[in-house]
Amino acid sequence: MDIKKLKPVFFIASILMAVIGTTLYMGSYFSGLLFILAAVVLFLAYKWLESGTAALLGLIKAGAQALMVPVFGIAIAIVLGALVMLASNYDPVESYRALFYGAFVQNWHVSVLNAAPLMFTGLSVALAFHAGLFNIGAEGQYYIGAMAATFLGLNLNLPPFLSLILIFVIAGMLASAWNIVPAILKVRTGAHEVITTMMLAHTARYLSPIFIRAHGGDPSTSDHAYVTDQLPEANWLPRFRSFLPEANYRLHVGILIGIAMALLVYYLLYHTRIGFEIRAVGQNKDAARAQGISIGKNIMMALLLAGFLAGLAGVNQVVGLDHKLYENLSAGYGWNGISVALLASSHPIGVIFTALLWGALDAGGQYMARVTDTSNSIVEIIKGIILFLVVAKYIYAYLGNRIRRYRRRKQEAAEGAA
């Protein structure tokens, strides 16, 4: 029997194991890690059958190289964080034990809940980065998505599956529309998207109290002036507990939607013409224009898609976790999405892991502060160091390119003079 005929079997089995393992692990069933490990082994076997040993080793080497910078950054941040703890009279061993236990065991469900909206906003910022754009206003698009989801959730009376689809699609489209003005200004006048999207982010933030008052938060008629009415249960995202009885009651399937969206964005960017054009515009506008690629069209498309993704973060939070809109709903998910995207080097699959890491650090920090009295600000210091060390590679690359260009021009000038 030719073992290469088993390629489709290994591939399908790896996908199946990955889906089962991810669902179990996100539902706090830690046995899911065994399925994920099996999925990795099966996928490597599939790649070996498809391309041979040399290609498999190349894939493993490339993956290891991609992980070197973030792993190095995390390790250095942990060491520096320990020094800060020692200088502040905290026990770093006890504090880190509580941090990691809280992040990845005791409070894992909180890590997952934190990561879900970060996944969407991280994807939003990452996609814009690929087009050479900085969607710093993801926080505003998040708010538009949250308000739209609340309005639709309060007013739609359809079968649950249909209403949830409509809420995600319509709210995402409205959040996308929030980026139309920055997109047009960028294309027609060159106005920088950092300024325009940030201004609209603040506008959306200050619209939310008006929206809340109109939908149940009127102080004259309500005892809860800073929150809307609650969405009917039919418009809630399904909970993990409905099919995993031991899952935490707050966990919902929004994290699975976020992972699926990351895979979809990856496919869009690297396996479609639209994604190729967006990346071409981001890497070199002049070269893209020379190849007949429309710069304006792709800038417009990237900003609208980024707005759609950030809006889904707000939808996820409303229909998945809170089931109402609070005036202080946001925990900075739009701003933190920038950190998540940078740490992932704007890779959609990487966003899955960096969002989980960011969510885990927040959850672990809460647990650490509660059981050891170590200040939660230590976690923010660690996150800042990680981000600085990872982003520093872009600074080194930029400076290296400038030095190489300078030397090349100097050499060409010397050769011309000779």
N, C-alpha and C positions, 0 to 999 in steps of 0.2 A: 504493500500500500504506500502510495506517495504521500508523505507527511504534509507536503505543501498544499494538498487538497483540503487540509484542515484549517487553512487560513480564515475562511469565513466563520468557522465555528469559534476559533479563538477570538476573533473580533467581536462577534455578537455576544459571546460569553463575557468578555471584558466590559462591554457596555452594560449588560445586565447586572453584573456584579457591582459596577460603579454606581448604578442607580439605586440598587438595594442598599449598598453600604452607605451612600450619602444620605439616603432617607433615614436609615436607622441612626446614623451618627448625629445628624442634625436634630433628631428627636431624642437625644441624650441616651441612646442605646449604644454603649461604647463597643459592643461586639461588631458594630458596623465597620470599625477600623479593619477587622479581618477581611471583610468583603472588599473594602477599598484596596487593601494590600493584594488580594487575589486578583483584582481588576488590573492592577499595575503589572503583575507578573504575566497575566494572560495577554495584555497589550504588548509587552516586550517580546513575548513569544511570537505574537502576530507580526511585529516589525522584523523579527529575525527571519521568519519564514518568507516575508515579502521582499526584504532587501539584503539579507545576509548578515554575517557577523560584523563586518567592517562598518556597515551603515548603522547597526545597532549600537556599537561602541561609540560611533560618532554622535549619535543621538544622546546617549548617556553623558558623554563628555560635554556636549553643548548645554544640557540641562544642569550639569554640575557647575559649569562656568557661569550660567545665568544666576545660579543661587549664591555664588560666592560673595557678591557685594552685599546683598541684604543680610545673609547669615553673618558676615563679618561685622556689618553695622549693628546688628542685634547683640552680638557677643560683646563688642566694645561698649555699647550702651549699658549692658548689664553690669559690666565691670565699673564703669564710671558712676552708674546709679548706686552701686555698693559703696563707693568712696563717698558719695554725697550722704548716704545713710550713716556711715561711720562718723562723718563730720557733724552730723545732726544728732548723734547719740542714739541712733536706732541700730538694732541688730539685723544686718543684711541677710544672714542665713535664715533667721526666723521670718523676716519680712518677705523674702523671695519664696520661701516655702508656702507661705499663705497666699502670695500673689499668684503663683502658678497653680496651686491646688484650687484656688477660687476661680481662676480663669478657665481651666480646662477640665475640672471635675465638679466641684460643688456648685459653682455658678455657671456651668457651661450653657444652660438654657438662656441666661442673661447675655452671655457672649453672642449667642446666635441671634437673639432679638436685637442686640446692638448692631450686629453685622449686616442684617437684612437691608435697612435703608442705606447704609454706607456702600453696599454693593452697587446699588442703582446710581447714587451720586458719583461714586468712583468711576463707573462706566461712562457716565455723562462727561466728566472732565477728561477721561482718557481718550474718548472718541474725538473730542474737540482738539486735544493735543495732537492727534494724528493728522489733523488738517492744519496744524500750525496755529491753532486758536486757543485762547485761555478762557474757558467758560467759568469765570470766577463767580458768576451770579447763579450757580446751581441752587443756592439757598432760596432764592426767589421763586425759581421754577418748582422747587420742592413745595413751597407754600401754595402756589397756584394748584398743583396737583392735589394737595391735601384739602383745599377749599372745594375744588370741583368734586372730589370723591365724597366729601361730606354732603354737599348739595344733592348729588345723584343718589347717594346711599339713603338719604332721608326721603327722597321723592320717588324713586323707582320701586315699583311693586310688580316685579316679574319673577319667574322661576330663578332660584339662587344662582345657578350656573350662568344663565344668560345675563342676569343683572351684573354679576361680577365682571364678566367679559366687557360689557358696555362701560362699566365704571372705569376699568383700567384703560380701555381704548380712548374714551372721550376725555377723561381727565388728563391722560398723557398728551392728547392732541391739544388741549387747551394750554397745558404747560409749554408745549412746543410753540404754540402761537405767541406765547409771552416773549419768545426770542425773535419774533419776526422783525421788530423795530431795530434791535441791535444788528441783526443780519443784514437788513436793507442799508442801514447806515454804514456798516462795514464795507459792503460791496460798492455802494454809490459814492461815498465820501471818504472812505478809509478810516472812519471813526473807530477808535480802538475798542474792542469788545470788552476789555477789562473795565473800562469806565461805564459803558452803556449797560452791560449786564449787571454790574454792581448797583448802579442807580435803580434799576428795575427790581433788584433783589430787595432793597430797602422799601421800595414802593409796595411790593407784594406783602412784605412783613407788616407794614402799617395798614394795609387793607384788611388784614385778618381780624382785628377787633371789631371792625364795622360788620364784617360777615358774621362773626359770632353773635353780635347783638341781634342781627336779623334772623338768626336761626336758633333761638332758644336762650340766648345770653343777655336778654334785656333786663337790666337791674330793676325796672319797675314791675316786672312780672315773674322774675325768676330769682330763686335763692342762690343760683350758681351763675353769676354774671360773667364769668370768664370761660365758659364752656358751652358748646352747642348741645342740642338734644342728642340723645343716643341713637345710633343707627339701628334699624330693626335687625334681629339676629339673622334673618334670611340673607342679608347683605354683608355678613362677616365672612372672612376667609376661613376655610376649614382648619380645625385644630389637629395637631398631631395625635392628640388623645383619642380622636375618633377612629384611628386605625392602629395606634400604638398605645395601649392602655396605661403604660407606666410613664408616658411622657408628661412633662410639666404642663399644667393646664393653660399656661399663657402661650406656649409655642404654637405657631401657626405656619402654614405652608409658604408664606411669603419668601422665606429663605430659599426654598426650592425654585420659586419663580425667578429670584435673583440669579441663581446659578444657571438656570436655563437661559436667561437673558444674556449672561456673560458669554455662554457658548454661541448664542445667536449673533452677538456683536463680533465675536472672533470670526465666525464664518463670513459675516458681512464684510469685515475689513480685509480678510486674507484670501477669500475664495469667490469674490464677486467683482464685477467691473466697477460698481459703485465704490466699494472699499478701496480698490486699486487707485481710482482717481482721487479719492479723498487723501490717501497717503501720499500720492504723487504731488498734490498741491501742497501738502504740509512739508514735504522734503525739499522741493525746489519749484517755486511757482513759475520761474522762467522756463525751465525744462518742460514742465507740464504744459505750459501754454504753447511751446514749440511743437508738442505732440498733439495739439488740437483739443486739449482738455480745457473745459470752461472753468476758470478760476472762480468767478462769481457764483455760478451754479453750485459748485461743490462747497464753497464757504457757506452759502445759504443752507444747503442740505445738512452739513455737519452741525451747524448751530441749532437747526430745528430738531435733528435727531438727539442732540445733547439735551435740549430742553425736554423732549419726550421722556428720556431716561431719568432725568432728575425729577420730573413730575411723578413718575412711578414710585419714587421713594416716599413721597407724601401719601400716595394712594395706599401703599403697603402699610404705612403707619396707621392710617385711619381705619381701613377695613380689616387690617390684620390684628392690631394690638389695642389701640385706644377706643375705636368704635365711636368716636366723637372728636371734635376739634377743640383743643385747648388753646388759649391765647399764648401759652409758653410751650406749645407742642414741640417745637424744634429743640433738639439738643446739639445744634450746630452740624447737622448731617451734611448740609451743602458745603460748608467750609471744610469739614473733615474729609469730604470726598476728594478734595484736592490732595491732601496728604496720602490718601489711599491710592490714588492714581499715580502720584509721583513714586511712591514706594514700589509699586508694581511695574515701574518703567512704562506705564501706559498700555501694558499688555492685558487684554480682557480676561484671560484665564488667571493671570497673576492677581487681578483685582479681587477674585474670589478669596484668595488666601490672605491678602493684605487687609481686606475688610474684616475677615475673621480674626486676624491678629489684633487689629485696632479695637474691635469689639471685645476681644478677650482681655486685653490690657485694661480697658475700662471696668469690665466686670471683676477682674482679679483685684484691681485697685480698690474697689469698693469693699471687697471681702477682706483684703489686707488691712485697710483702715479700721474695719470693724473688729477684727480679732487681735490685731497687734498694736493698734493705736499709731501705726506709722502713717504719716501724712500722705494723703492721696496725690498730693502735688508731685511726689517722687515719680509717679507713673507718667505725668505730663513731661517731666524732665527726661525720662527714658525715651518717650515717644519723640521728643524734640531732637535728642541726640541721634536716634535711629534715622530720622528723616534727614537730618543734616549730613550724616555720613553717607547715606545712599545718594542724595542729590548732589553731593560733592563730586561724584564721578562725572556729572555733566559739566561742572566747572572745570575739572581737569581736562576733559575732552575739548572744551571750548578753548581753553588756554593753549593746549597742545596744538590745535588746528591753527590758531593765530600765529604761534611761534613757527610752525612748519611753513605757513604761507609767507611769513616775513623772510625766512631763510631762503625760500624758493625765489622770491622777488629779488633778494639781494644777490643770489647766485646768477640769476638771469641778467641783472644789471651789470655784474662783473664780466660775464661772458660777452655781453653786447659791447662793453667798453673795450674788451680785448680784440 
